[in-house]
Amino acid sequence: MLDKLSSLDRRWIFLAITIAVIIPFVFPLGLPIKVSQQTKQFYECIEQLPQGSVVCMSFDYGPGTRVECHPMAQAALYHLFTRRCKVIALALWPEGALFAREALREAAKETGAAEGTDYVNLGYKAGGEVVLRGAGDDLRAFFPNDIDGRSWDSIPMLKGIKGWDTIDLICAWSMGKPGVLEYVRVVGGSYHRPIITGTTAVTAPEAMPLVNSGQIEGILQGMRGASEYEVMLKRPGAAARGMDALSMAHVAIAAFIIMANVIYWLNKRRDRRNSLVGGGA
């Protein structure tokens, strides 16, 4: 038995971990999640907004980090729409405009928010920080139409919206550059607008000094942050299931490590015993 376990085909290990990851998506486990202070601050920034507040949500991530950033966006849109806030979505990344369309439609279906009245998707504009500075006093100068070509003046919720001064909160989903750092420099530094963000776990350390200094008022860090936010909203979703899957994968890996060490110890014990018996003979 020890020899068979020692030479176990690694494909069985891959299969076991695959099963451990799939199970939580089919049968959600609902493992307890402790909410961090940063996530609480993020939640409170939205919770304290008066009804009718206008939030600019920037979708600055691509397919590679969708699994971390998209659940954050979906949860935040649900939170904003249930708070009767209005959302202006835009993107400094090409793929972001399409992710914005997907997230807005999903949230609207769940909450009953109406396009043009409760939210608008202004689409993608190349230029990064140049766009943010150029649109400072007049967003329409860089975003004259929405993603579907409707003119600014034909969209009811944009009435009265000028530059960053008319936006109540910036929410940036950021996986790199351009992203939240550009919003802090331009919109936070020059127009003193409050900023919250959701980042990938890898880029979160880059944003934390800005959180600690108060330049960013709340942050969701990777899938863990998204799952904490879902817990606070009492709306477990993709991030909570993802954390269950990660936990199960970690348990499986730890079990294999323990098993490997036990097998190694038993093999050493057997070899030592055999050497003693052979020596005595």
Backbone hydrogen bonds, N-H to C=O, Kabsch-Sander energy under -0.5 kcal/mol:
donor,donor_aa,acceptor,acceptor_aa,energy
5,L,1,M,-2.6
6,S,2,L,-2.4
7,S,3,D,-1.4
8,L,5,L,-1.4
12,W,9,D,-1.8
13,I,9,D,-0.7
14,F,10,R,-2.1
15,L,11,R,-2.2
16,A,12,W,-2.2
17,I,13,I,-2.3
18,T,14,F,-2.3
19,I,15,L,-2.4
20,A,16,A,-2.2
21,V,17,I,-1.9
22,I,18,T,-2.2
23,I,19,I,-2.2
25,F,21,V,-0.5
25,F,22,I,-1.1
26,V,22,I,-1.3
26,V,23,I,-0.7
27,F,23,I,-3.5
40,K,36,S,-1.8
41,Q,37,Q,-2.2
42,F,38,Q,-2.0
43,Y,39,T,-2.6
44,E,40,K,-2.5
45,C,41,Q,-2.0
46,I,42,F,-1.3
47,E,43,Y,-2.6
48,Q,44,E,-2.1
49,L,46,I,-1.5
52,G,84,R,-2.4
53,S,50,P,-1.7
55,V,53,S,-0.5
55,V,86,K,-3.0
56,C,169,L,-2.5
57,M,55,V,-0.6
57,M,88,I,-2.6
58,S,56,C,-0.6
58,S,171,C,-2.4
59,F,57,M,-0.6
59,F,90,L,-2.7
60,D,58,S,-1.1
60,D,173,W,-2.1
65,T,62,G,-1.3
66,R,63,P,-1.0
68,E,65,T,-1.0
69,C,65,T,-2.5
70,H,66,R,-2.2
72,M,68,E,-0.6
73,A,69,C,-2.0
74,Q,70,H,-2.5
75,A,71,P,-2.2
76,A,72,M,-2.7
77,L,73,A,-2.5
78,Y,74,Q,-2.1
79,H,75,A,-2.3
80,L,76,A,-2.8
81,F,77,L,-2.8
82,T,78,Y,-2.1
83,R,79,H,-1.1
84,R,81,F,-1.2
85,C,80,L,-2.6
86,K,53,S,-3.1
87,V,118,D,-2.2
88,I,55,V,-2.9
89,A,87,V,-0.6
89,A,120,V,-3.1
90,L,57,M,-2.0
91,A,123,G,-1.9
93,W,59,F,-0.7
96,G,93,W,-0.7
97,A,93,W,-0.7
97,A,94,P,-0.7
98,L,95,E,-0.7
99,F,95,E,-1.8
100,A,96,G,-2.5
101,R,97,A,-1.9
102,E,98,L,-2.1
103,A,99,F,-2.7
104,L,100,A,-2.8
105,R,101,R,-2.1
106,E,102,E,-2.1
107,A,103,A,-2.4
108,A,104,L,-2.7
109,K,105,R,-2.1
110,E,106,E,-1.5
111,T,107,A,-2.3
112,G,108,A,-2.8
116,G,119,Y,-3.5
117,T,114,A,-1.0
118,D,114,A,-3.4
119,Y,114,A,-1.1
120,V,87,V,-1.9
122,L,89,A,-3.3
122,L,120,V,-0.7
125,K,91,A,-1.9
128,G,125,K,-0.5
130,V,127,G,-1.8
131,V,128,G,-0.6
132,L,128,G,-1.6
133,R,129,E,-2.3
134,G,130,V,-2.6
135,A,131,V,-2.4
136,G,133,R,-1.2
139,L,162,K,-2.8
141,A,138,D,-1.3
142,F,139,L,-1.3
143,F,139,L,-2.1
146,D,150,R,-2.2
147,I,121,N,-3.0
149,G,146,D,-2.1
152,W,144,P,-2.1
154,S,151,S,-1.1
155,I,152,W,-1.6
157,M,116,G,-2.4
158,L,155,I,-1.4
159,K,156,P,-1.7
161,I,158,L,-2.1
162,K,160,G,-0.5
164,W,136,G,-2.2
165,D,136,G,-0.5
166,T,163,G,-1.7
167,I,164,W,-1.8
168,D,54,V,-2.2
169,L,54,V,-1.2
170,I,194,P,-2.5
171,C,56,C,-3.0
172,A,196,I,-2.3
173,W,58,S,-3.0
173,W,171,C,-0.5
174,S,172,A,-0.8
174,S,198,G,-2.4
175,M,60,D,-1.5
182,E,179,G,-0.6
183,Y,179,G,-1.4
184,V,180,V,-2.3
185,R,181,L,-2.1
186,V,182,E,-2.4
187,V,183,Y,-0.8
188,G,183,Y,-2.5
189,G,184,V,-1.8
190,S,186,V,-2.1
191,Y,186,V,-0.8
191,Y,187,V,-0.6
192,H,188,G,-0.9
193,R,187,V,-1.7
196,I,170,I,-2.6
197,T,218,G,-2.1
198,G,172,A,-2.0
199,T,220,L,-2.5
200,T,174,S,-0.8
204,A,200,T,-1.2
206,E,203,T,-0.8
207,A,203,T,-0.9
207,A,204,A,-1.0
208,M,204,A,-1.6
210,L,207,A,-0.9
211,V,207,A,-1.5
212,N,208,M,-2.9
213,S,209,P,-1.5
214,G,211,V,-1.1
215,Q,210,L,-1.5
216,I,210,L,-1.9
217,E,195,I,-3.1
218,G,195,I,-0.5
219,I,38,Q,-0.7
220,L,197,T,-1.8
221,Q,219,I,-0.5
222,G,199,T,-3.0
222,G,220,L,-0.8
225,G,221,Q,-2.1
226,A,222,G,-2.0
227,S,223,M,-2.5
228,E,224,R,-2.2
229,Y,225,G,-2.1
230,E,226,A,-2.2
231,V,227,S,-2.0
232,M,228,E,-2.1
233,L,229,Y,-1.9
234,K,231,V,-1.1
235,R,230,E,-2.7
241,R,237,G,-2.1
242,G,238,A,-2.2
243,M,239,A,-2.3
244,D,240,A,-1.9
245,A,241,R,-2.3
246,L,242,G,-2.4
247,S,243,M,-2.5
248,M,244,D,-2.5
249,A,245,A,-2.4
250,H,246,L,-2.4
251,V,247,S,-2.3
252,A,248,M,-2.4
253,I,249,A,-2.5
254,A,250,H,-2.6
255,A,251,V,-2.4
256,F,252,A,-2.1
257,I,253,I,-2.2
258,I,254,A,-2.5
259,M,255,A,-2.6
260,A,256,F,-2.5
261,N,257,I,-2.0
262,V,258,I,-2.4
263,I,259,M,-2.6
264,Y,260,A,-2.3
265,W,261,N,-2.4
266,L,262,V,-2.6
267,N,263,I,-2.6
268,K,264,Y,-2.2
269,R,265,W,-2.3
270,R,266,L,-2.6
271,D,267,N,-2.7
272,R,268,K,-2.4
273,R,269,R,-2.3
274,N,270,R,-2.6
275,S,271,D,-2.1
276,L,272,R,-1.9
277,V,273,R,-2.3
278,G,274,N,-2.7
279,G,275,S,-2.3
280,G,276,L,-2.3
281,A,277,V,-1.9
